[in-house]
Structure formats: C-alpha cells, structure tokens
Amino acid sequence: VQHSIPLTTNFKVLKYFSVAMSGNYTETWVFNTFRRAYSLETNRPETERDNGFDSYRTYNFSANLGTTLYGTFNFNKNAKIQAIRHVIRPAVSYTYTPSFTQYYDTYAIDALGTTMEEYSRFQGTLYGAPNQHMSNMMNFNIGNNFEAKVRDDESATGEPKKVMLLNSLNFSTSYNFSADSLKLAPLRMSANTALLKDKLQLNLGATMDPLAIDNAGNRIDK
C-alpha cells in the first residue's frame, strides 16, 4: 500500500516574478521484507523473507522562480525589416531530496566478515527501496526567441507580417551542492528555427564545459 500527498502552490512576487513551489510526502507499507546474511551452511550470502508489516516514508521539495522580459528594436518603417522582438525567459529552480540511509543495513559477503555490502530490506518489494542518494540541486535556465516584423509587399492593407527568426535559443546548467566535486554541470545550448517558409526545421545543440580536462580526458575540479 502506498500513500502519496502532493502539495503545490504558485504566486507572484514583486509583481513580475512567478514562483511555483511543490512538495511530496509518500508513505509505503509492505507486508514482507527481505533480510540478507552470510550463511555458514551454504558458504555464500543468502536472502530470507521476513513476513510481517513494515513501512518507510520519503519526501522531497522543489521551488521555481521565473519571469519574462520583452525587448523591441525598431528600425525605419520603410525598411524591409521594421522591428525585431526579443523575448527572454530566465528561470531558477531548486530541488531537494534527502538521503534515506536509515532504511539501509550492511551484511557480510565472505565467511570472515571482512567485506561488507550495503542493502535495504525493502529491495525486492513491490515499490522497491527508498533512494539513499541525496539530491540538492540548483538549476539555471534562460530561454530566448526572436521575431521580426517584416514589410509585406503583398498585403492589401500594408500591414507588416511577423516572421519567426529563432523559435528557441535555450541555455541551461545546474549546480549540485551535495556533490563532493565537479559541482557545476556543463552549460547546454539548444536552438530551433524554421527555414524555407517553415518547410525545413533546423535544430542546433552544443555543450560547453566550464571545468578543465586532464591529459586522460577526465573532468577535474578546476
């Protein structure tokens, strides 16, 4: 049996910033678990089923802050391109999921008991074991698009037409507070536009790593 209680809310801050917050609490009930130990009879680790009620609880939290900026660059009304509009959508989000190591134990995998291995008694149950790795992450994202107002010589009213220059130009990265090293992730760029009167879609992508690479090709914390 699994119960889940999600909580979400969103509101405005300083009139122009949108904030979204969410949290989730989950409680899982099981009616059997699995215990592991080294057996001297078989000379190998064995798994035994323990019948009986047991449970574990997990939770997580996330928050997102974003806004939208508009900029218009006007040109001569008699020119072919009369204006270019730039829309920027910056956003910062934070996610936190704690480590649930309290639901993990160790057992010997050799007869002398010198080599230990970690396991959870909930491994093998219907919903599996809770996560034991903490996630403490800040994500950064900037989305852009560019639109032009172009003179339409075929228009009977003389009204200019809108032409999309770039459907999207996005930059994103993240910072992992819980990592021992290499906390800053590579900066990822993606772009999309249409050519030949929307007959051809062009997608571009690139990854730019701010961290150095050693002679073996491994990322180093520098």
Backbone hydrogen bonds, N-H to C=O, Kabsch-Sander energy under -0.5 kcal/mol:
donor,donor_aa,acceptor,acceptor_aa,energy
3,H,27,E,-3.1
5,I,25,Y,-3.2
7,L,23,G,-3.1
9,T,21,M,-2.4
11,F,19,V,-2.3
13,V,17,F,-2.7
16,Y,14,L,-1.6
17,F,13,V,-2.0
18,S,66,G,-3.2
19,V,11,F,-3.0
20,A,64,N,-2.4
21,M,9,T,-2.8
22,S,62,S,-2.7
23,G,7,L,-2.6
24,N,60,N,-2.0
25,Y,5,I,-1.9
26,T,58,T,-3.0
27,E,3,H,-2.5
28,T,56,Y,-2.8
29,W,1,V,-3.5
30,V,54,D,-2.9
33,T,50,D,-2.5
34,F,121,R,-2.4
35,R,48,E,-3.2
37,A,46,E,-2.1
39,S,44,R,-2.3
40,L,38,Y,-0.5
43,N,39,S,-1.4
44,R,39,S,-1.1
46,E,37,A,-3.4
48,E,35,R,-3.3
50,D,33,T,-2.9
51,N,49,R,-0.6
52,G,31,F,-2.2
54,D,30,V,-2.2
56,Y,28,T,-1.9
58,T,26,T,-2.7
60,N,24,N,-1.6
61,F,96,Y,-2.3
62,S,22,S,-2.6
63,A,94,Y,-2.4
64,N,20,A,-2.7
65,L,92,V,-3.2
66,G,18,S,-2.3
67,T,90,P,-1.7
69,L,88,I,-3.2
71,G,86,H,-2.4
73,F,84,I,-3.0
74,N,72,T,-0.6
75,F,82,Q,-3.6
79,A,76,N,-1.6
82,Q,80,K,-0.7
82,Q,149,K,-2.9
83,A,149,K,-1.2
84,I,73,F,-2.1
85,R,147,E,-3.9
86,H,71,G,-3.5
87,V,145,N,-2.3
88,I,69,L,-2.7
89,R,143,G,-3.1
91,A,141,N,-2.6
92,V,65,L,-2.8
93,S,139,N,-2.4
94,Y,63,A,-2.9
95,T,137,M,-2.5
96,Y,61,F,-3.0
97,T,135,S,-2.8
100,F,131,N,-2.0
101,T,99,S,-0.6
103,Y,100,F,-1.4
104,Y,101,T,-2.0
105,D,119,Y,-3.3
107,Y,117,E,-2.0
109,I,115,T,-2.4
113,G,110,D,-0.8
116,M,114,T,-0.6
117,E,107,Y,-2.4
119,Y,105,D,-2.8
121,R,103,Y,-0.6
123,Q,120,S,-1.8
125,T,122,F,-2.0
128,G,125,T,-0.7
134,M,132,Q,-0.6
135,S,97,T,-3.0
136,N,134,M,-0.5
137,M,95,T,-2.1
138,M,175,Y,-2.4
139,N,93,S,-3.1
140,F,173,T,-2.9
141,N,91,A,-2.4
142,I,171,F,-2.8
143,G,89,R,-1.7
144,N,169,L,-0.9
145,N,87,V,-1.5
146,F,166,L,-1.7
147,E,85,R,-2.6
148,A,163,V,-3.4
149,K,83,A,-3.1
150,V,148,A,-0.7
150,V,161,K,-3.1
151,R,80,K,-3.1
153,D,151,R,-0.8
155,S,152,D,-1.1
161,K,150,V,-2.8
163,V,148,A,-3.0
165,L,146,F,-2.1
165,L,163,V,-0.6
166,L,146,F,-1.9
167,N,192,N,-1.5
168,S,192,N,-1.7
169,L,144,N,-1.7
170,N,190,S,-3.1
171,F,142,I,-2.3
172,S,188,R,-2.0
173,T,140,F,-2.0
175,Y,138,M,-2.9
176,N,183,K,-2.6
177,F,136,N,-2.3
177,F,175,Y,-0.8
178,S,136,N,-0.6
179,A,176,N,-1.0
185,A,174,S,-2.8
185,A,183,K,-0.5
187,L,208,M,-3.0
188,R,172,S,-3.1
188,R,186,P,-0.6
189,M,206,A,-3.2
190,S,170,N,-2.0
191,A,204,L,-2.5
192,N,168,S,-2.1
193,T,202,L,-2.1
195,L,200,L,-3.3
199,K,195,L,-1.1
199,K,196,L,-0.8
200,L,195,L,-2.1
202,L,193,T,-3.2
203,N,201,Q,-0.5
204,L,191,A,-2.7
206,A,189,M,-2.4
208,M,187,L,-3.1
209,D,207,T,-0.5
214,D,218,N,-2.5
217,G,214,D,-1.9
220,I,212,A,-2.6
222,K,220,I,-2.4
